[in-house]
Structures are given as C-alpha cells and as structure tokens.
C-alpha cells in the first residue's frame, strides 16, 4: 500500500507525535508498505529517507507547551505538490485540528483520509474558537483515530463526530533488550522530559527530593531532557544539588538504557497529557513507574496495578511513595512483572495492525488520494 503520513510538528524537535509518526512509518515500511512522511524541518535537519521537509517551522504556544508548526501559502503549495507526486492510496494526517500541515493536507486532498487526534484538553479555548475554521477539513476525513479515551472525548466535545481508540505504539522488544549502564544504576530515580515546561512536573519532584534523600541518603536523581539547569536548581538546597545529575538530551538507545538502569522512573506531570507513551517505554524497559494521578496515566498504569500513583502536584505524597519503592525490592519486582504483561497491547505489532485495518476500511470503495486546489 502507498501511504502518505503528515506530521504537524517539526521533525527536528523530539515529541510524542513526531515519535509516533516516525515509528509508525518505519514499522509499516518493515511490513513492505511504501510510506512517505511530510513534516516541517529546518534546512540543516538530516531526515530519514522516507521523510520530506515542508520548510522551517515556527514556534506557537499550544496546550501548555510550544508547538513548532508550518502554515501558510508556500506550505500549502508544498503540501499539494507532495500529495500530487505521492499517488497515495491513503493519506494519514495527525492533529488536523491545529493550523498545520495536517490541516492544509485535508484542505488540499480528496480521497481516503485518516486522521489521528492526540490532544487531550477538555477546556481548550483555541480548539473551540478554531472549530468553524477546520469544519470543512473535518468533513473530508473518512476515519478518525484517537490515541486515548481522553483524546477521543476532546475531539467529540470540540469538533463533534467520534473516533476509534488506538493507542500510541512502542517497540517493546527494543526497550526490553537494551543493557543497563553501571553509572546510572544504584538507588536512582529518573526523570525524562522537557523540564523547562511546568506541566512536566520536575518542580514537584525537586520539592519532594529533600524528604526522599533524608530517608534514603544514597538516592540520586537523573534528569534527561531539555531545559535550563540553573533555573531548575534554583529552589533546591545547595547540599542536595550534588544528588542531581543532568544528562541533557538522550537518544532512544540511551533513554532505554536509562530506564533499564534505574530503580524508579518518576512522571510527576501536572496536566496536558493525552496518553503517557513515556510510561509505556519505561515499563517496557522494566523500570518501576511512579506517576501522578492524571487520567491518561491511570489508564496506562491500569489504575495502579502496573505502577504506583500519587495525587497530582502533591510533593509530600510523591516522596512517601518514592521512599517506599526504593526500600522495597520485592514490590519493584512485582511492578515489573505486572508492567511486562500490560505493555504487550502497546507493541507496534498490535497497534500497526489496528491502524492498517482502518486504512483498508477507507480504501475499499474509494479512489486514490488526489490533490485539489484547496480553500480559497
């Protein structure tokens, strides 16, 4: 099958949607399908052979974060050219409700179109205000996918219609197969994410750190991701700063090795999460997970069966649970076993098969994707 996939966010900046698009494309190619991905990217970005740049992205505040998107007349022309040259049997756009390449692709294309919705934000004023603008694009979509029940609810409440829930995928074997790094082992807690974003919750974990170290003096915190280290450490007592190591950005191999090495992976996020793919990755690698009680995280952790949860934003509760986990190897082993069974349904072998079923459904009685003139 010839498949065109549109990523709305810049391919040169790590993110959940970008990783989903990349992994889906590579899994489909591995199955023998022809896949082309269109995404924003800076001129000097080295893209995978299956990906094509639609030009440089610009940062736009969105859903408590900053989205790097590409939108405008030049982008629209590039989208139409890519669709025309691709001769796709199905077009798969991600997050078409935002001003992005995905919305432009819906306007520019006719034929079988599948859309995946990732955002979970039941009070999004931007989505409510933009609904009339994207209505014509929504009407052209033949099938809708939401990555979680919470993303589905957001779609229904803001744009109408419905969607089948197919979660984000993870290469479970990849994360399970990496080797720990000795320097990251010991009594360690890991945090992975853009710690400059308040909603990722690093400040909650740092607030809990004094109590954790007081009870478990050998504990270290390993922080991987982007952010301002000096700003992050501003509220941390001087004597505790030596217990924190900033690793910077890590690639997928080192992220997996980090998860394989630590005693606890902590996700103290405070909101804005539609799924929790990072939890699945950590669980796949065998890291016991400690996470805030976000609805999306509760779904992944099966209400606390596959991981430990604490009230969102409650640093004292986080500290109590972390101390308990660090001091109880048997409990950590039990969580690993439960998580190993839970993550099987998120493996790409399962997720991609479900997505292919949607592709097959929309292409049964519809011609190939063609480019039209787009909106005036």
N, C-alpha and C positions, 0 to 999 in steps of 0.2 A: 504494500500500500504506500502511496506517496502522501506524506503527511507534512503540513506546514504548521509550525508552532510559533506563536507570537508571545514574547516575554515583554511585559510593560516596563520593567525596571532594568537599570543599567547592568550589563553583564560583567562590568569590571569592578563591581562592588558586591561583596558577599551578602546574601539574603535568602530567606526561606523560599520565596517564589523563584528566584534565579536558580537555586539548587534543585528545586523540584523540576523545573524545565530542563535543566542540564541532565539530571539523572534519568528523567523520562525519555528524553531524546536518545541517550546512549543505550538505554535498555531496549528501546524499540529498534534501534539500528542493530543491536546484537541479535535480535529476533529475525533480522532480514528485511526490515522495512526501510524505505527511503525517507529520510527526515531532513527538513531544513528549518532552522530556527532564525527568526528575525528579532533583534534586540538592540536597544541603544548601547553604544560603547564609545569610549574615547578613541581618537585616531591611533594611538600607540598601543591599544589593547590587543594582545595576542588571543584570538578567538579559536575555539575548536573548529575543525574542518567543516562541520555541519552548520556552523553559525555564520550569520551575515549581519554586519552593523548597519543600522539605520541612521547613524550620526550620533553626535555627542548629546548627552542628557543634561538636564538642568535640575537642581535640587528644589523640591517642593515639599513643605510640611504636610504630613498626612498621617492620620491615625496614631498620633503620639510619636511619630518618627519622622524621618526625612526620606521621601521617595525621589529617586533620580529618574526622570521620565523624559520622553521626547515627543513633541506635539507641534503641529504647525503645517503650513502648506508644503514645505520641502519634504517633511516627514511623510505627508500624505502621498506625495508623488513617489517616494521610495517604496512605500507600502504597496501601492498599486503595481509598480513595476515588479516587485518581488512576487506578488500574487500571480501576475500575468505570466512571468517566466517559470513559476514553480509547477504549473499544471497539476495542482494538488487534488487528491481525491477527497481530502477532508482538511479543514482549517481549524486549528485548536488555539483559541485565544485565552489569555489569562488576565483576570481582573479588568474586563471591558467596561466596568462602571466608572473607571477613572480616566481623566484626559491623558491618553497614552497611545502608543502604537496599537494596542489591542482595540481600542475604540475606533481608531482610524481604519483598522483592518475590517471591522464589522461594517462600517460605512462603505468601504471600498469593494467588498466582496459579495458575490452571490453564490449560492450552492450550500453544501453541507458545512455548517459551522457548529463547533462545540465550544462551550465556554466553561472555564473553571473559576470559581469565586473563592478567594482565600480570606477575605476580610471578615472579622467578627467584631462589629461595633454597633450595638443596638441604638445608640444615640448619635449617629453620625449626621451632623447638620450638612456637611458637604455632600453626602450621598443623597439626602433628601432634596437639597437645592438643585443637584445636578440630574435628578431622575428625569425631568421632562426633556433635558438635552440628549440624554442617552436612550430615550424611549425608542427611537427609530432603529437604533442599533440592536436593542434587546429583541425587537420583533423579528430580526433576521436570524437569531440563534435557534438552531434546531434541537439542541440538547444542552442542559446545564448540569454542571457538577459542582458540588460544594465540598471542601476538604474536611468539614466537620458539621455537626448538627448546628453549632453556633454560627458558622458561616452561612448555613442554609437559612437560618432564622433572619439574619441580617439582610440577605437577599430578598426574602419574602416580604419583610417589613418595609424595605426601602424601594424596591423595584417591582414587587409583585411576581407572580409566577412561582415555580418551585424548582427543585433540583434533586438529583440523586446524590447521596453522600458517598464519596470515595476518598479515603484519607490520603495524606501525603505518603510517599513511599520512602523506604530506606533499604539500602543494601545490607541486610542484617549480617550476612557472611563476612563482608568486608570489615565491619566494626568488630565482630567477634574474633576475627583472625589476626588482628594486629598484636604486636608484642608490647608489654609494658616497658616504660623507661625507668630504670632504677632511681634516677634522680628525682622522679616525680612520685615515687612510692613512699610508703610510710603512713603516718597518721595525717592524711591530706584531704582537703576539701577543694573541689574545683568549681570555678565559675567560668562560663563561656558566653560571650555576647558583647554587644556594643555598650560598654559600661558608661559611656557618656550620655546615654538615654535613660532618664529617670525611671521609665516603665520597666526597664530590665532588672531593677531592684538591687543593684550592687550595694547601694547605701544601706539597705535593710540588713544585708549580710554583714557589712562592716560594723554596723551598730551592734550586731549580735556577737561579733568576734571577741571582745573582751571577756564576756562570760564563758565563751567556749574555751579560750586559752586558759582562763583561770581554773576550769575544771579539768582540762586536758592540755597541760603545758607544752606538749610536743607537737601540737597541731600546727599545720601550715596551710595557708590559703594560696592556691594557684589561680591566677586570673588570666584568661586568654581572650583577646579581642581588641577592639579599637576604643580609644578614649584618652583623656588627659589624666595621667597618673598623679600628678601633683594635686589636681582638683579632687580626685578620688580619695587621696590620703589626707586631705585637709582635716577631716573630722576624726581621724584615727590617732590615738595616743602615740607619742613618739616611740615608746618602748615596744609597741606591738607592730610597728612597721616592718621590722625585720622578719616577722612571721608571714609576710605577704610577698609573693613573687609575681611580677607582671611578665607574662610570656609574649605579649604582643599578638599579632595575627598568627594563627597556626593553619597549616594546610590540613586537608582531610585526614592524611595519614597520622600527623601528629595529634590532631583532635581525637582520633580513635585511640591512639596510644595513651593520651592523657586520661581518657575515660577508663582504659584498661588498668591504669596505674593507681588511681586514687581510691580512697575508702568511701567517699561520698561525693556525688555530684549535686550541687545545690542550684535550684532555679527559683530565685526569690522574686520573680516578676510580679508587677503590681497591676497589670492590665494590658489590653490591646492584643492578646494572643488568640488566634483562631484555632490553633491545633496543638502545638507543642512538639514539633519534629525533633528538637534538640533532646527532649526527654527520651524519645524512641531511640535516637542514636546512642545516648548514654546507656540505656537499658540493653541495647543490642551488644554493647561492648562489656557488659557485666558490671557497670557502676551502679551501686545502690543510689536511688534518687530521693532527694528531699526537695519538695516543691511547694509553692504557695497554693492555696485552695482556689485557683482560677477554675472556672467551669471546663475550659479546654484541657487543662492539666488533669483534672479529676477524671475526665473521660479516658485519657491515655493511661493513667495510673489505676483505672478501674476502681475509683472511689477510695483508694488507699490500699488495695490488695497488692499492687505491683510496685508501690513506692510509699514513702511517708509524706504526709501533707501537714501544713501548718496554716493558721489564719493569715490571709494576705496582709502584708505590711507589719506583722507582729514580730519584732526582732527578738523579744523575750521567748516567744514560743519557738521560733527558729532555733535559738540557742539550746533550749531544752531538748528538742528533737535531735539536733546535731550531736550533742553530748551523749545522748542515749545510743545513737547509731555508732559513734566512734568507739564506744565502750562495749559493744555487743557484737562480736564477730558472727555468732550464730544467727542473729537477726539479719545481718547483712547477707549472709549466705542464703537465707530463706527468701529475701527480696530478689536476689539474683535469679533463683530458680523460678519464682513467680514471673519475673520480668521476661525471662527467656521464653516462656510459654506464651506470654502476652504479645510479644513483638512479631510473632510469625505472621499475623494478619496484615502487618505493615510492610512486609517484604515486597520488593518490586515485582517478584514473580506473581504475586497475588494482585497487587494494585494495578500493574500494567495490563493484566488480563481483563480486569474490570473496565479500564479505560478503552481498551480495544473493542470490547463488546459495545460500548457506546458509539465508537466510530462506525462499527459495522451496522448498527441500527440506523444511523443517519444517512449512510451511503447506499442503503438497499434500493431506494426508489428515487434518488436524486442525482443529477448530473454532477460533473466535477466542479470544483471551485473556479469561478471566473472573476476577473476584475471589472468593475464598472466605474462610472465617473465619480462616485462618492457624492457627498452632500454639497449643495450649493450655498 
